[in-house]
Amino acid sequence: MHLVEAASTVAPGSAATTALPSRAATPAPGGMAQLETRSTYRLLVGRGLAPDEAATLTAFMCGIPIADGRWSIRQVNQLLFLKAMVQAGRFGPADGGAARPH
């Protein structure tokens, strides 16, 4: 995972830097992506963002469009899971449709 540095002011005249995952980083398959999003989300909430803002920013950093909506961290993880399933060939356009007779 590639990291970028984000600066936040701690006190006048000083700055602390925090490593955040870059948008260009591809999420790891399965549970690893979930761990990365959770840690990013917690870091952002700890830095003062509201939970919905932190989840939406995490979604943006994972490449999920954020046009007119807000995301929850659960929704972000669900979308990343489905994306990994599609990329692995385990979920396709016919899945989730009407039941087919056997």
GROMACS elastic network, one bead per residue, 0.5 to 0.9 nm:
[ bonds ]
;  ai    aj funct       b0    kb
    1    21     6  0.67138   500
    1    22     6  0.76873   500
    1    24     6  0.86632   500
    1    25     6  0.53225   500
    1    26     6  0.70717   500
    1    27     6  0.78379   500
    1    28     6  0.85004   500
    2    20     6  0.85244   500
    2    21     6  0.59621   500
    2    22     6  0.56794   500
    2    23     6  0.84787   500
    2    24     6  0.74026   500
    2    25     6  0.55762   500
    2    26     6  0.88002   500
    3    19     6  0.58239   500
    3    20     6  0.54452   500
    3    22     6  0.52362   500
    3    23     6  0.89453   500
    3    25     6  0.81275   500
    4    18     6  0.82480   500
    4    19     6  0.56322   500
    4    20     6  0.54314   500
    4    21     6  0.61806   500
    4    22     6  0.55899   500
    5    17     6  0.60672   500
    5    18     6  0.55500   500
    5    20     6  0.60964   500
    5    21     6  0.86254   500
    5    22     6  0.88664   500
    6    16     6  0.84782   500
    6    17     6  0.55934   500
    6    18     6  0.53647   500
    6    19     6  0.64039   500
    6    20     6  0.68256   500
    7    15     6  0.64244   500
    7    16     6  0.58236   500
    7    18     6  0.64246   500
    7    19     6  0.89441   500
    8    15     6  0.58320   500
    8    16     6  0.56083   500
    8    17     6  0.63010   500
    8    18     6  0.78024   500
    8    47     6  0.84908   500
    9    12     6  0.71820   500
    9    13     6  0.80839   500
    9    14     6  0.63852   500
    9    16     6  0.62645   500
    9    17     6  0.86295   500
   10    13     6  0.84304   500
   10    14     6  0.61658   500
   10    15     6  0.54903   500
   10    16     6  0.62622   500
   11    14     6  0.54311   500
   11    15     6  0.70109   500
   12    15     6  0.81170   500
   18    43     6  0.89606   500
   20    40     6  0.69468   500
   20    43     6  0.86871   500
   21    24     6  0.83965   500
   21    25     6  0.68674   500
   21    36     6  0.83107   500
   21    40     6  0.75462   500
   21    61     6  0.73512   500
   21    62     6  0.87478   500
   22    25     6  0.55406   500
   22    26     6  0.89819   500
   22    61     6  0.64440   500
   22    62     6  0.82472   500
   23    26     6  0.79229   500
   23    60     6  0.74196   500
   23    62     6  0.57658   500
   23    63     6  0.63888   500
   24    61     6  0.79832   500
   24    62     6  0.80195   500
   24    63     6  0.80621   500
   25    28     6  0.89909   500
   25    61     6  0.85373   500
   25    62     6  0.76815   500
   26    33     6  0.88872   500
   26    62     6  0.75839   500
   26    63     6  0.89302   500
   27    30     6  0.87680   500
   27    32     6  0.77703   500
   27    33     6  0.51676   500
   27    34     6  0.87063   500
   27    36     6  0.80871   500
   27    37     6  0.89880   500
   27    62     6  0.71733   500
   27    80     6  0.78793   500
   27    84     6  0.87074   500
   28    31     6  0.78327   500
   28    32     6  0.55166   500
   28    34     6  0.85883   500
   28    36     6  0.85748   500
   28    84     6  0.85320   500
   29    32     6  0.62259   500
   29    33     6  0.61921   500
   29    34     6  0.89154   500
   29    80     6  0.86749   500
   29    81     6  0.79048   500
   29    84     6  0.60019   500
   29    85     6  0.87493   500
   30    33     6  0.61213   500
   30    34     6  0.71476   500
   30    80     6  0.82625   500
   30    81     6  0.62726   500
   30    84     6  0.68304   500
   30    85     6  0.85214   500
   31    34     6  0.50262   500
   31    35     6  0.63507   500
   31    36     6  0.87696   500
   31    81     6  0.83258   500
   32    35     6  0.50997   500
   32    36     6  0.62976   500
   32    37     6  0.87104   500
   33    36     6  0.50474   500
   33    37     6  0.61571   500
   33    38     6  0.85266   500
   33    77     6  0.76981   500
   33    80     6  0.74703   500
   33    81     6  0.83162   500
   34    37     6  0.51884   500
   34    38     6  0.60850   500
   34    39     6  0.86083   500
   34    76     6  0.87667   500
   34    77     6  0.57814   500
   34    78     6  0.89316   500
   34    80     6  0.80311   500
   34    81     6  0.83116   500
   35    38     6  0.51319   500
   35    39     6  0.61691   500
   35    40     6  0.85598   500
   36    39     6  0.52835   500
   36    40     6  0.61319   500
   36    41     6  0.84922   500
   37    40     6  0.50774   500
   37    41     6  0.59290   500
   37    42     6  0.84970   500
   37    55     6  0.86191   500
   37    58     6  0.65587   500
   37    59     6  0.83664   500
   37    62     6  0.82861   500
   37    73     6  0.76036   500
   37    76     6  0.81051   500
   37    77     6  0.73640   500
   38    41     6  0.50139   500
   38    42     6  0.60632   500
   38    43     6  0.84787   500
   38    58     6  0.88157   500
   38    73     6  0.73923   500
   38    77     6  0.87134   500
   39    42     6  0.50976   500
   39    43     6  0.60509   500
   39    44     6  0.86106   500
   40    43     6  0.50859   500
   40    44     6  0.62336   500
   40    45     6  0.86752   500
   40    54     6  0.82997   500
   40    55     6  0.88728   500
   40    58     6  0.67120   500
   41    44     6  0.52055   500
   41    45     6  0.62042   500
   41    46     6  0.84893   500
   41    51     6  0.79374   500
   41    54     6  0.55617   500
   41    55     6  0.60169   500
   41    57     6  0.83008   500
   41    58     6  0.62398   500
   41    73     6  0.73823   500
   42    45     6  0.51090   500
   42    46     6  0.59524   500
   42    47     6  0.85285   500
   42    51     6  0.87628   500
   42    54     6  0.79974   500
   43    46     6  0.50125   500
   43    47     6  0.62263   500
   43    48     6  0.89525   500
   43    54     6  0.85997   500
   44    48     6  0.66392   500
   44    49     6  0.57840   500
   44    50     6  0.83656   500
   44    51     6  0.83556   500
   44    53     6  0.86258   500
   44    54     6  0.54970   500
   44    55     6  0.85716   500
   44    57     6  0.85772   500
   44    58     6  0.85374   500
   45    48     6  0.52752   500
   45    50     6  0.61293   500
   45    51     6  0.60417   500
   45    53     6  0.84487   500
   45    54     6  0.59812   500
   45    55     6  0.88714   500
   46    49     6  0.72351   500
   48    54     6  0.89457   500
   49    52     6  0.81146   500
   49    53     6  0.59826   500
   49    54     6  0.56802   500
   50    53     6  0.51730   500
   50    54     6  0.60911   500
   50    55     6  0.86330   500
   51    54     6  0.51018   500
   51    55     6  0.61548   500
   51    56     6  0.85903   500
   51    72     6  0.79196   500
   51    73     6  0.85447   500
   52    55     6  0.51214   500
   52    56     6  0.60847   500
   52    57     6  0.85418   500
   52    70     6  0.65399   500
   52    71     6  0.65217   500
   52    72     6  0.60809   500
   52    73     6  0.81031   500
   53    56     6  0.51284   500
   53    57     6  0.60839   500
   53    58     6  0.84688   500
   53    70     6  0.75334   500
   53    71     6  0.81944   500
   53    72     6  0.88328   500
   54    57     6  0.51751   500
   54    58     6  0.60689   500
   54    59     6  0.85988   500
   54    71     6  0.89554   500
   54    72     6  0.86121   500
   54    73     6  0.82885   500
   55    59     6  0.61570   500
   55    60     6  0.86736   500
   55    70     6  0.77897   500
   55    71     6  0.57565   500
   55    72     6  0.52648   500
   55    74     6  0.86237   500
   55    75     6  0.88882   500
   55    76     6  0.74848   500
   56    60     6  0.62617   500
   56    61     6  0.86688   500
   56    64     6  0.88927   500
   56    66     6  0.68309   500
   56    69     6  0.83380   500
   56    70     6  0.56172   500
   56    72     6  0.69274   500
   56    73     6  0.78332   500
   56    76     6  0.83202   500
   57    61     6  0.61791   500
   57    62     6  0.86479   500
   57    66     6  0.84071   500
   57    71     6  0.86849   500
   58    61     6  0.50464   500
   58    62     6  0.63114   500
   58    63     6  0.88167   500
   58    64     6  0.87155   500
   58    71     6  0.88558   500
   58    73     6  0.77809   500
   58    76     6  0.78545   500
   59    62     6  0.50981   500
   59    63     6  0.64346   500
   59    64     6  0.51508   500
   59    65     6  0.74153   500
   59    66     6  0.72859   500
   59    71     6  0.70666   500
   59    72     6  0.86485   500
   59    73     6  0.78841   500
   59    75     6  0.89358   500
   59    76     6  0.58119   500
   59    77     6  0.88154   500
   60    63     6  0.51068   500
   60    64     6  0.52103   500
   60    65     6  0.62915   500
   60    66     6  0.63332   500
   61    64     6  0.74231   500
   62    76     6  0.84809   500
   62    80     6  0.82985   500
   63    66     6  0.89344   500
   64    76     6  0.79115   500
   64    79     6  0.84028   500
   64    80     6  0.87685   500
   65    68     6  0.88870   500
   65    69     6  0.89165   500
   66    69     6  0.58807   500
   66    70     6  0.68131   500
   66    71     6  0.77891   500
   67    70     6  0.85558   500
   71    74     6  0.81401   500
   71    75     6  0.62159   500
   71    76     6  0.66175   500
   72    75     6  0.52214   500
   72    76     6  0.63836   500
   72    77     6  0.87862   500
   73    76     6  0.50240   500
   73    77     6  0.62354   500
   73    78     6  0.86035   500
   74    77     6  0.51983   500
   74    78     6  0.61572   500
   74    79     6  0.86940   500
   75    79     6  0.61617   500
   75    80     6  0.85713   500
   76    79     6  0.52635   500
   76    80     6  0.62297   500
   76    81     6  0.86119   500
   77    80     6  0.50758   500
   77    81     6  0.60670   500
   77    82     6  0.86699   500
   78    81     6  0.50462   500
   78    82     6  0.62785   500
   78    83     6  0.86031   500
   79    82     6  0.51376   500
   79    83     6  0.60884   500
   79    84     6  0.86042   500
   80    84     6  0.61695   500
   80    85     6  0.86237   500
   81    84     6  0.51589   500
   81    85     6  0.62633   500
   81    86     6  0.87675   500
   82    86     6  0.62180   500
   82    87     6  0.86026   500
   82    91     6  0.76483   500
   83    86     6  0.51776   500
   83    87     6  0.61893   500
   83    88     6  0.85898   500
   83    91     6  0.88407   500
   84    87     6  0.50709   500
   84    88     6  0.60902   500
   84    89     6  0.86203   500
   84    90     6  0.86925   500
   84    91     6  0.89912   500
   85    88     6  0.51064   500
   85    89     6  0.62533   500
   85    90     6  0.51672   500
   85    91     6  0.54775   500
   85    92     6  0.85343   500
   86    89     6  0.50690   500
   86    90     6  0.58483   500
   86    92     6  0.61881   500
   87    90     6  0.76551   500
   87    91     6  0.81790   500
   88    91     6  0.77817   500
   89    92     6  0.69257   500
   91    94     6  0.82243   500
   91    95     6  0.63086   500
   91    96     6  0.89906   500
   92    95     6  0.54927   500
   92    96     6  0.86993   500
   93    96     6  0.80068   500
   93    97     6  0.82834   500
   94    97     6  0.59415   500
   94    98     6  0.86886   500
   95    98     6  0.85590   500
   96    99     6  0.81701   500
   97   100     6  0.85767   500
